[in-house]
């Protein structure tokens, strides 16, 4: 039996709402045991700093690798120190010393993702985190795949497969992550994997609400629930060329613009964008080799009942669709799937097992990835 390891996974997603941490015991293949979770929300000023880093990243000269603006450098240090706080919180609550943890999987904060330019930037200082926590760190998971011509995303599919194998579900299964950007993993009974970003997750909704209020998201879909989707705007947004691209494919948070919604009220705009996410997901099924019998919804969007209702309505009637479930309904912790995944990926990286595949990122061959930062003795 392969040795299991204690690993911490850390994830700060495109929603930019905070950091999720997870401690799991794994072998990087089929053995997994969840031990604990932690979460740390970003303050308003921290979120603003990250948003400025996103703006700055888009202005960088593509030919200058590793360049950082002042805001990006400040955001990187802030993000890394907050991740260290999550590690400390996890260890303290579980009464574990750092010496018992084999590795940390540190995703960092994505501020630019342009795989067509062979560019992806995740802010996070892996060496600083390793030295501060006293635990070895695997970070920079995407760059090797992007440099080899892959999309560098999504990275979680191999963990989705491990989870699905432990669940009693009818194949094929589609696992959906509703983060700032939405992605889907299709898994067959013979371990065939297909994964891709399908469109916006919560990002456009969050930005719309933030533009019109002092809130950061549409809690329980309250604004969308009182609005009416605009059919003309929806039709125009669904004409975006991204939807016609074959998978694998990935998105940057800023790939979709919402100028066409400027004439709408807060509620109508929220309703339109919420339905847009659901329709974008429904379009994904056309690109599956076979229809999915089960759809498992993970991520923050699973807590939005309006979005979930739209998704169920859009998927109902598809040939072969067996059921739409929230991850929590089948025993997973849907809010921490991605954090758990980066612990899993870190162990796979230590073992030189592949983390990206032709069917998930479009890379020519299965590849390992990530950089190892050793904790100082």
C-alpha positions as CSV (number, residue, x, y, z in Angstrom):
1,X,0.0,0.0,0.0
2,X,1.3,3.4,-0.9
3,X,2.3,5.7,2.0
4,X,-0.2,8.3,3.0
5,X,0.8,11.9,3.8
6,X,-0.7,14.7,5.8
7,X,-1.1,17.6,3.5
8,X,-2.6,21.1,3.8
9,X,-4.3,22.6,0.7
10,X,-4.8,26.4,0.4
11,X,-7.0,28.1,-2.2
12,X,-7.8,31.7,-2.9
13,X,-10.1,31.7,-6.0
14,X,-11.2,34.1,-8.6
15,X,-14.1,35.2,-6.4
16,X,-11.4,37.0,-4.3
17,X,-13.5,36.6,-1.1
18,X,-10.9,34.9,1.0
19,X,-8.8,31.8,1.6
20,X,-9.9,28.2,2.2
21,X,-7.7,25.7,3.9
22,X,-8.0,22.0,4.2
23,X,-6.0,19.3,6.0
24,X,-6.4,15.8,4.5
25,X,-4.5,12.5,4.7
26,X,-3.9,11.1,1.2
27,X,-1.6,9.0,-1.0
28,X,-2.2,11.1,-4.1
29,X,-4.3,8.4,-5.7
30,X,-7.3,6.7,-4.2
31,X,-6.8,7.0,-0.4
32,X,-8.2,10.1,1.1
33,X,-9.4,11.2,4.5
34,X,-10.6,14.7,5.4
35,X,-9.4,15.9,8.8
36,X,-10.2,19.6,9.1
37,X,-11.0,22.9,7.3
38,X,-10.4,26.6,7.9
39,X,-11.5,29.8,6.2
40,X,-10.3,33.4,6.3
41,X,-12.1,36.2,4.6
42,X,-10.4,39.1,3.0
43,X,-11.1,42.6,4.4
44,X,-12.3,45.3,2.1
45,X,-8.8,46.9,1.8
46,X,-7.2,43.5,1.1
47,X,-9.8,42.8,-1.6
48,X,-9.2,46.2,-3.1
49,X,-5.4,45.6,-3.2
50,X,-5.9,42.3,-5.0
51,X,-8.3,44.0,-7.5
52,X,-5.6,46.6,-8.2
53,X,-3.1,43.8,-8.7
54,X,-5.5,42.3,-11.3
55,X,-5.6,45.7,-13.1
56,X,-1.9,46.1,-13.0
57,X,-1.2,42.5,-14.2
58,X,-3.1,43.2,-17.4
59,X,-0.7,46.1,-18.2
60,X,2.5,44.1,-17.9
61,X,4.7,43.6,-20.9
62,X,4.2,39.9,-22.0
63,X,7.9,39.7,-22.8
64,X,9.1,40.5,-19.2
65,X,8.7,37.3,-17.2
66,X,8.2,37.7,-13.4
67,X,7.6,41.4,-13.6
68,X,5.6,42.9,-10.6
69,X,4.2,46.4,-10.1
70,X,4.3,47.9,-6.6
71,X,0.6,46.9,-6.0
72,X,1.3,43.4,-7.2
73,X,4.3,43.0,-4.9
74,X,2.3,44.4,-2.0
75,X,-0.6,42.1,-2.8
76,X,1.7,39.1,-3.0
77,X,3.1,39.7,0.4
78,X,-0.3,40.3,1.9
79,X,-1.8,37.2,0.3
80,X,1.1,35.0,1.4
81,X,1.0,36.2,5.0
82,X,-2.7,35.6,5.2
83,X,-2.2,32.1,3.9
84,X,0.3,31.5,6.7
85,X,-2.3,32.6,9.1
86,X,-4.7,30.0,7.8
87,X,-2.0,27.3,8.2
88,X,-1.4,28.4,11.8
89,X,-5.2,28.4,12.5
90,X,-5.6,24.9,11.2
91,X,-2.7,23.5,13.2
92,X,-3.8,25.2,16.4
93,X,-7.4,24.0,16.2
94,X,-6.3,20.5,15.5
95,X,-3.4,20.5,18.0
96,X,-0.9,19.5,15.4
97,X,2.8,20.6,15.2
98,X,4.2,21.7,11.8
99,X,6.5,18.7,11.9
100,X,3.6,16.3,11.4
101,X,2.6,17.9,8.1
102,X,4.3,16.6,5.0
103,X,3.5,19.3,2.5
104,X,1.4,22.4,1.8
105,X,-0.2,22.9,-1.6
106,X,-0.3,26.6,-2.2
107,X,-2.3,27.8,-5.2
108,X,-1.8,31.5,-4.6
109,X,-4.0,34.3,-6.1
110,X,-4.5,34.3,-9.8
111,X,-4.3,37.9,-11.2
112,X,-3.7,37.0,-14.9
113,X,-4.5,33.9,-17.0
114,X,-3.6,34.2,-20.7
115,X,-2.6,30.7,-21.8
116,X,-2.8,31.7,-25.5
117,X,0.2,34.0,-24.6
118,X,1.8,31.2,-22.5
119,X,1.2,33.5,-19.4
120,X,-0.3,32.8,-16.1
121,X,0.3,34.7,-12.8
122,X,-0.5,33.5,-9.4
123,X,0.7,35.8,-6.6
124,X,2.2,33.9,-3.7
125,X,5.7,33.5,-2.3
126,X,6.2,29.8,-1.8
127,X,9.7,30.2,-0.2
128,X,8.4,32.7,2.3
129,X,5.5,30.5,3.2
130,X,7.7,27.4,3.7
131,X,10.1,29.2,5.9
132,X,7.4,30.9,7.9
133,X,5.4,27.8,8.5
134,X,8.3,25.3,8.8
135,X,6.5,23.1,6.2
136,X,7.6,22.2,2.6
137,X,5.4,24.0,0.0
138,X,4.4,23.1,-3.5
139,X,3.3,26.1,-5.5
140,X,3.1,27.5,-9.0
141,X,1.1,24.6,-10.2
142,X,0.0,26.1,-13.6
143,X,3.2,27.4,-15.2
144,X,4.7,24.1,-16.4
145,X,1.5,23.2,-18.2
146,X,1.1,26.6,-19.8
147,X,4.7,26.7,-20.9
148,X,4.1,23.3,-22.7
149,X,1.1,24.8,-24.6
150,X,-1.7,23.7,-22.2
151,X,-4.4,25.9,-20.7
152,X,-3.1,25.5,-17.2
153,X,-6.7,25.1,-16.0
154,X,-8.7,23.5,-14.6
155,X,-6.4,21.7,-12.2
156,X,-8.9,20.0,-9.9
157,X,-10.3,17.3,-12.2
158,X,-8.0,14.5,-11.0
159,X,-9.2,15.2,-7.5
160,X,-12.8,15.2,-8.7
161,X,-12.2,11.7,-10.1
162,X,-10.9,10.5,-6.7
163,X,-14.0,11.8,-5.0
164,X,-16.4,10.3,-7.5
165,X,-14.8,6.9,-7.1
166,X,-15.7,7.0,-3.4
167,X,-19.3,8.0,-4.1
168,X,-22.2,5.8,-5.4
169,X,-23.1,7.8,-8.5
170,X,-24.3,6.7,-11.9
171,X,-21.6,7.4,-14.6
172,X,-20.9,9.5,-16.5
173,X,-20.7,12.2,-13.8
174,X,-20.2,16.0,-14.2
175,X,-18.7,17.8,-11.3
176,X,-19.2,21.6,-11.5
177,X,-17.3,24.2,-9.6
178,X,-19.1,27.6,-9.3
179,X,-16.3,29.9,-8.2
180,X,-15.5,33.3,-9.8
181,X,-15.1,31.4,-13.0
182,X,-17.1,28.2,-13.6
183,X,-15.5,24.9,-14.6
184,X,-16.8,21.4,-15.2
185,X,-15.2,17.9,-15.1
186,X,-16.8,15.1,-17.0
187,X,-15.9,11.6,-15.8
188,X,-16.7,8.3,-17.4
189,X,-16.9,4.8,-15.8
190,X,-13.6,3.9,-17.5
191,X,-11.7,7.0,-16.0
192,X,-11.9,9.1,-19.1
193,X,-11.5,12.8,-18.1
194,X,-12.7,15.9,-19.9
195,X,-12.6,19.2,-18.1
196,X,-12.9,22.9,-19.1
197,X,-14.0,26.3,-17.9
198,X,-17.6,26.6,-19.1
199,X,-18.1,30.4,-18.5
200,X,-18.7,32.8,-15.7
201,X,-19.4,31.4,-12.3
202,X,-20.1,34.0,-9.6
203,X,-17.6,36.6,-10.8
204,X,-19.9,38.7,-13.0
205,X,-22.7,38.6,-10.4
206,X,-20.3,39.6,-7.7
207,X,-18.9,42.5,-9.7
208,X,-22.4,43.7,-10.7
209,X,-23.6,43.7,-7.0
210,X,-20.3,45.4,-6.0
211,X,-20.8,48.1,-8.6
212,X,-24.2,49.0,-7.3
213,X,-24.0,48.4,-3.6
214,X,-21.4,48.1,-0.8
215,X,-21.9,44.3,-0.8
216,X,-19.5,41.8,-2.4
217,X,-22.0,39.2,-3.6
218,X,-25.8,38.5,-4.0
219,X,-26.5,36.8,-0.7
220,X,-29.0,33.9,-1.3
221,X,-29.7,35.4,-4.7
222,X,-31.9,38.0,-3.1
223,X,-31.4,40.6,-5.8
224,X,-31.8,38.1,-8.7
225,X,-34.9,36.8,-7.1
226,X,-36.7,40.1,-7.4
227,X,-35.5,40.9,-10.9
228,X,-36.3,39.8,-14.4
229,X,-33.7,38.5,-16.8
230,X,-33.3,40.5,-20.0
231,X,-33.7,38.2,-23.0
232,X,-32.0,40.5,-25.4
233,X,-28.9,40.9,-23.2
234,X,-28.8,37.2,-22.6
235,X,-28.9,36.4,-26.3
236,X,-26.1,38.8,-27.0
237,X,-23.9,37.5,-24.2
238,X,-24.4,33.9,-25.3
239,X,-23.0,34.8,-28.7
240,X,-19.5,35.2,-27.1
241,X,-17.1,33.2,-29.2
242,X,-15.8,31.4,-26.2
243,X,-18.9,29.1,-26.2
244,X,-18.1,27.9,-29.7
245,X,-14.5,26.8,-28.8
246,X,-13.9,23.1,-28.3
247,X,-12.6,22.0,-24.9
248,X,-10.2,22.0,-23.2
249,X,-10.5,25.7,-22.7
250,X,-10.0,28.2,-19.9
251,X,-11.0,31.7,-19.0
252,X,-9.6,34.8,-17.3
253,X,-12.0,36.5,-14.9
254,X,-12.1,39.6,-17.1
255,X,-12.9,37.8,-20.4
256,X,-16.6,38.7,-20.2
257,X,-17.7,42.3,-20.0
258,X,-21.1,43.6,-18.9
259,X,-21.5,46.9,-20.7
260,X,-24.7,45.6,-22.3
261,X,-26.3,45.6,-18.8
262,X,-25.7,49.3,-18.1
263,X,-29.4,50.2,-18.7
264,X,-30.7,47.5,-16.3
265,X,-31.7,47.9,-12.6
266,X,-29.6,46.2,-9.9
267,X,-32.1,43.3,-9.6
268,X,-32.7,42.8,-13.4
269,X,-29.0,42.8,-14.0
270,X,-28.4,40.3,-11.2
271,X,-31.2,38.1,-12.6
272,X,-29.7,38.3,-16.1
273,X,-26.2,37.4,-15.0
274,X,-27.4,34.6,-12.8
275,X,-29.4,33.0,-15.6
276,X,-26.4,33.6,-17.9
277,X,-24.2,31.4,-15.7
278,X,-26.9,28.7,-15.7
279,X,-27.2,28.8,-19.5
280,X,-23.5,28.7,-20.0
281,X,-23.3,25.6,-17.9
282,X,-26.1,24.0,-19.9
283,X,-24.2,24.7,-23.1
284,X,-21.3,22.6,-21.7
285,X,-23.2,19.3,-21.9
286,X,-23.2,19.5,-25.8
287,X,-19.4,19.0,-25.6
288,X,-19.5,15.9,-23.4
289,X,-18.8,12.6,-25.2
290,X,-21.9,11.2,-23.5
291,X,-24.6,13.0,-21.5
292,X,-24.0,13.2,-17.8
293,X,-26.3,11.1,-15.6
294,X,-25.3,13.0,-12.4
295,X,-24.4,16.7,-11.9
296,X,-22.6,17.6,-8.7
297,X,-22.5,21.3,-7.9
298,X,-19.6,22.6,-5.7
299,X,-18.3,26.0,-4.7
300,X,-19.9,29.2,-3.5
301,X,-22.6,29.3,-6.2
302,X,-24.1,26.2,-4.7
303,X,-25.4,28.3,-1.9
304,X,-27.3,30.6,-4.2
305,X,-30.8,29.1,-4.4
306,X,-31.8,31.2,-7.4
307,X,-28.7,30.1,-9.4
308,X,-29.4,26.5,-8.4
309,X,-33.0,26.7,-9.5
310,X,-31.9,28.2,-12.8
311,X,-29.3,25.4,-13.3
312,X,-31.8,22.7,-12.5
313,X,-34.3,24.2,-14.9
314,X,-31.7,24.5,-17.7
315,X,-30.5,20.9,-17.2
316,X,-33.9,19.4,-16.9
317,X,-34.9,17.4,-19.9
318,X,-31.4,16.8,-21.2
319,X,-31.2,13.3,-22.5
320,X,-29.6,11.1,-19.9
321,X,-29.7,13.7,-17.1
322,X,-30.3,11.7,-13.9
323,X,-30.0,14.3,-11.2
324,X,-28.5,17.6,-10.0
325,X,-27.0,17.5,-6.5
326,X,-25.2,19.9,-4.2
327,X,-21.9,18.5,-3.2
328,X,-22.9,18.6,0.5
329,X,-25.9,16.4,-0.3
330,X,-23.7,13.5,-1.2
331,X,-21.3,13.9,1.8
332,X,-18.7,16.2,0.2
333,X,-17.8,19.6,1.7
334,X,-18.5,21.6,-1.4
335,X,-16.9,24.8,0.0
336,X,-13.5,23.2,0.4
337,X,-13.2,20.9,-2.6
338,X,-10.6,23.1,-4.3
339,X,-8.6,23.6,-1.1
340,X,-8.6,19.8,-0.6
341,X,-7.6,19.4,-4.2
342,X,-4.4,21.4,-3.8
343,X,-3.4,19.3,-0.9
344,X,-4.0,16.3,-3.2
345,X,-2.1,17.9,-6.1
346,X,0.9,18.7,-3.8
347,X,1.2,15.0,-2.9
348,X,0.9,14.0,-6.5
349,X,3.6,16.6,-7.4
350,X,5.9,15.1,-4.7
351,X,5.4,11.7,-6.2
352,X,5.9,13.0,-9.7
353,X,2.4,11.9,-10.7
354,X,0.6,13.8,-13.4
355,X,-1.7,16.7,-12.4
356,X,-2.7,17.9,-15.9
357,X,-3.9,15.8,-18.9
358,X,-4.7,16.2,-22.6
359,X,-8.4,16.0,-21.7
360,X,-8.2,18.6,-18.9
361,X,-5.9,21.3,-20.1
362,X,-5.2,20.3,-23.8
363,X,-1.5,19.7,-23.1
364,X,0.1,17.1,-25.4
365,X,0.8,14.6,-22.7
366,X,0.1,14.1,-19.0
367,X,2.3,16.2,-16.9
368,X,3.3,16.7,-13.3
369,X,3.7,20.3,-12.1
370,X,4.4,22.6,-9.2
371,X,7.6,24.0,-7.7
372,X,9.0,22.7,-4.4
373,X,10.0,25.2,-1.7
374,X,11.9,23.5,1.2
375,X,11.4,24.8,4.7
376,X,14.6,25.9,6.3
377,X,16.0,23.6,8.9
